[in-house]
Amino acid sequence: MKNYLSFETDIKDLELELDKLKDPYNQSGLSEVDTQKISQIQKELDNKLETIYSNLDPWQTTLVARHEDRPKSKFFIENLFEDFVSLSGDRHYGEDKSVLCGFAKFNNQSVLVIGQEKGDDLDSRIKRNFGMMRPEGYRKTIRLMNLANKFNIPAISFIDTPGAYPGVGAEERGQAEAIAKSIECSMKLKIPTLAIIIGEGGSGGAIALASSSKVIMLENAIYSVISPEGCATILWRDPKKMLDAAQAMKLSAKDLLELEIIDEVVKEPVGGAHRDKDLILKNVKESIEKNLSYFKEMSRNEIFNDRKNKFLKVGRGKGFMTSVSTLSSLKPEKNTLYQFLESKKKIFGLLFLLSVIFLSFYLLS
């Protein structure tokens, strides 16, 4: 059974009518397929999808990103990679089933794969904690990212989470520290790291794994520091103002690309990634191939500096800087007095030594 969003009523009606025409024997009085009528309704359906999905507002985009049928991390891992070997545990506390981690082959190249998994039905969603990672999940990814870094293996992360789990137990075990350590680890790596936001990229739970060399978003995915409902509740004390919040936060892929927060937007099929999973697989695969090849000729230090410069450029205007490409070599500016004292350091040192010698002779005499 297909799931429809609140703004897809017309699409639902057309698809129901189309299904009836394609199966006439279930309808009284019909004994053959009306191909002309089917073609006409299919054309109407395609036009309706194009019209609606080319004019989505930020809140509607959020609903699409959360769609129940949207392909999850597990789907991408199973269909894009070969010989996936799942690895578990953080070696401190336990296993977190909300994140899938392991090594695999992508086009015969070894890669580390990390995927935040929400689940497909109620049982799997409860098992996966709705994609909300606990501290042990982040510590597991840190352990494996360091291992990948040691053996020079690229890391690919699939981001899909409403945020890190806010439970009492998670906070007691150091949720904030685990997220901070994950960001620190991601920034220190000297291997290519790709983060692909396939649905929700919520809060620090997403940033912990999306501090990558390349941040890629599916066309109808979202990436924000807080959910629109949470933002509306804090700013206006009214969660119903989520549209205003979503517009203000610039959480869509288009807005974030313009702000240079992300590096690439992967085109989705008309109507969302869930309507043609083969096409979205093809587009994501092409994006991964292109971005891995970008780093192929780079040294480890060049990869590190490329990532560092990328994040240092975020939010900076170019008006007061001569070259944003050399941000990694920036040093604190020294004032004129400091520069003068630095240049005269040897002279002052010699004068001090002479003063000590003169004073010693004076006291001895």
N, C-alpha and C positions, 0 to 999 in steps of 0.2 A: 504493500500500500504506500502510495506516494504521500509525502508531507508537503503542505503548501504554507507559505507565509501569508501574513494578513493582507499584503498588497497584491497577492497573486490570485485573487478571486476570479478574474476574467480568464486567466490562464487555466485555472482548474476547470472552469465550465467548458472551455474549448477542448481540453484534453479528455474530459469525460464523454463529450459528444463524439470525439474522434474514436475513442475506444469502442463505443457502441456501433459506429459505422463499420469498424474493422471486424466486428464479431456479430454479424446480422442474425445468426441463428438463435441468439438469445433474446431477440426482440420479435414480438408478435407481428405478423404481416410482412416481414422481410425475409427474403430467401437468397439474395445475392448482394455482393459488395458494390456499393456505389463509388467507383474510383474517382469520378469527377468531383463528387461532393467531398471525398476525403482529401483530394488535392487542394480544393478551395479552403477547407478548414485548416489544413496543415500550413498553408500560406498565411492565413489569418493568425494562426498561432505563432509562427516565426516572426511576423511583423509585430505582434503584441509583445513578445519576449524582447525583441530588439528595442522597442519603444520604452518599455519599463526599465530594462536593465542598463540602458544608456543614460538614464536620468535618475539614478538612485541618489537619494540624499544620504548623509552620513549615518543616520539611524537605520535606514533600510539596509545599507551596506553592513552594518553591525549584525543585523538579523540574518543576512545571507552568510556572514562569516560563522555564525552559530548554528547554521542549518543542520538538522539531525542527519541528513543523508550526505553531507559533505564528506569527501574522502579524508580519512584520518592518517596519522603517521604510520600505523601498522600496514595500511594499504600501500603506501608509497614504498616502505621498506621491503614488503613482499614482492612488489612488482618492478622495482628499479634496481635491486641489488641481488647478487648471487652469493651463495655460501655464507649467509648471515649466521654468525655465532653469537647468541645472546649471552651477555655477562651480567652477573648480579652482585649486589651487596656493596656496601661502602667500607667494609673492614673495620667499622666502628660500632654500628648499632644494628643494622639490618638491611632488608631489601625494600625498595620503593617501586611498586608495580605501576605507578603513574608515568614512569619514563622507561622506554625501551633503549637499551644500549648494547652495542656489540660491534665486532669487526666483520666486514663483508668485502665483496669484490664489486667494483663498478667499472665496467669495460676492462676487466682483467687487472685493475689497479686496486690495491688494498686501501680501504678507507674505514674510518671510525664513523659509525652511524648512531645518532642520538635522536630519539623521537618522543615528544610528550604525547601521550595517548589518552584520549577521553573515553574511548569505548563506543560500541555500536548499539547496545541495548541496555536495559536497566541493570542487569546482573554485571555486565562487563564495566559499566560506568561506575558502579559501586566498588568493584574490584580495583579499577584504575583511579578511584578517588576523583572522578570527573576531570582528570588531567591536572589536578593541583598537586604539585610536588611537595614533599616533606624534606627536611634537612638531609636525611640519608640519601635521597635522590640526587640532590646537588653534589653531595660528597662522592657519590658513585661516579657522576659525570666528571668531577675533578680528577678522580683517580684514573679514569680511562683517558681523559685528555692528556694528562701527563705521560701516560704510557704511549699514546700515539705520538706525542712530541719527541719522546726518546727514540722511537724507531722511524721518525720522519714520515708519518702516515697522515694524510689530510683528514679533517673532521667535517662531517656534514650533519647539521642539526635541523630537525623539523619542529617548528614552534607552533603549539596549539594549546593554550591554557588561559583560563580566566584570571589566573594569578597563583602565587604560591599559597599553599594551604595555611589558613590563619588559626588553626586549632591550638589549644592550650599545650598539648604534648609537643607539637612542632616548635612552638615558641620556647618551651623549656629546653629543648634539645638544640637551640641556637639557630633558628630559621634565618634571621637577619645576617648572622655571621656566615652561614653557609652560602647565602646568595652573594654576599660581598666577596667571599673567597672564590666563588665560581667566576664572577666578573674579573677579579684579579688574575685568575688562572687563564681565562680566555684571552686577556690582553697580553699576557707574557709569552704565549705560545709562538713558536717560530715555524709553524706549519700553516698551510692554507686552511682557513676555516670558513665554511659557508653556513649561514643561518637562513632557512627558508620558512617564512611565516605563512602557514597554509590555512589558518583559520583565525582564532583569537590570539593576539600577542598582548597579554594582559600584565601590566605592572612589572615589578622586579622579577616575578616568576618567569617572564619571557626574556627580560634584559640579561638575566644570569646566563642564558645560553646564546643570546643574540649579539653579544659583544664580539662580532666576527669580522674577518677580513672583508667579506661581502655579505650584506644583508639584503635578502631577496623576498619580495612579497607577492603572493597571488593577487590578482586584480581586485577581488572582493574580500580580501583579508583586512584585518584591522590591527593596529599597533599603538598602544597608548599606555600612559602611566597609571590610569585608573579606568574603571568601566564608566560609560556614560551615566548609568543610574547612580553610581557612587559619587561621581562628580556633581550631578544635579542635587543630590541629597546634601552634600557639603556646602555648595555655593548658594543654593536657593531653598534648601530644606524641603525640596519637592522632587521626588524621584520621577515624576511625570514629565519633567522638563528635560528628559534625556536627549531630545532632538537638539535643543539649544546647546547642551553640553557637548554632544557629538560634533556639532558644527564648530564650536569654539576650540575643541581639542585637536582638530586636524588629524584625525586618526586613520583616514583612508590612505590607500597606497598612492593614489595620485597626489594628494597633498604632501605626503612624506617624501615622495620623490622630488617634488619642487623644492622642499626645504633641505634636500640633500641629507636627510636622516637615513634613507635607504639607498641602495645602489641600482636596483632593477625591479621592474614589475613584470610578472609573468602573466600573459594574456590567458583569460579563462574562456571556456565556451559560453555562448550566449545563454543566459539563464543560470549561470553559476557552474562551478566545477563538478557538482553532483550530476549534471545533465549529460556529460560526456566524459567519463573517467579515463577513457583511452586517450582522448585528446589532451587532457591535462597532464597525464603521465608523459606523453610525448614532449609537451612544452617544458615541463620541469626537467626532464632528462637533458634536453638541449641546453637549458640554462646551466645545469651542473657541469656539463661537458665544456661549455664555453668558459665558465669561471675557473674551473680547474686548470684549463690550458693557459689562462692568463698568468698563473703563478708558476708555470712549468719551468721557465728559464730563470726564475728568481732564486737568489741565495736565501738561506734562512734569515740572515740579518735584514735583507731587503724586504722579505715578507713581513717581518716584525715591524719595520719602519713604515711600510705601506699602511698597515693597520693603525699604527700609532698616529700617523699624519691624518688619516681618514677621520678619526674621532676628534683629534685636536681642531680640525676644520669646522666641525659641527657648531653652528651658531655664530661663527666669526664672519664679519664683513671683510671684504678685501681692500677697503679704502685706506686703512692705516697700516697695511702690511705690504711689503714689496714682493714677497713670494710665499704663498701658503704651502708650497711643496716642500719647504725646508723646515716645517714646524718642529720636527723631531729634534732638530739641533738648536732650538731656541734656548737661550740662557737668560737669567735675570739681568736686567740692565744695571750698570754700575754708575753712580752719580760722579760728578766731576771731582769732588773732594776725595772720594775713594780711589779714583783713577790716579790722582796726583800723589796720594800717599803710597799707592802701589808702586808707582814709578820711582819714588824717592825712598823706597823701603831700605835699600842697601846703604844709602847715604846716612839715613837716620840710625841704622844699626851700627855703622862705623863710628858716628858721633857719640852714640851711647857708650860704646866700648872704650873710646878715648876718655870720655867723662869719668868712667869707672876707674880707669888706670890713673888718671890725674888725681882723683879723690883719694885713691889708695896711697899714692906717694905723699900727698899732703898730710894725711893722717899719720903715716909712719914717720914723717919728719917732725 
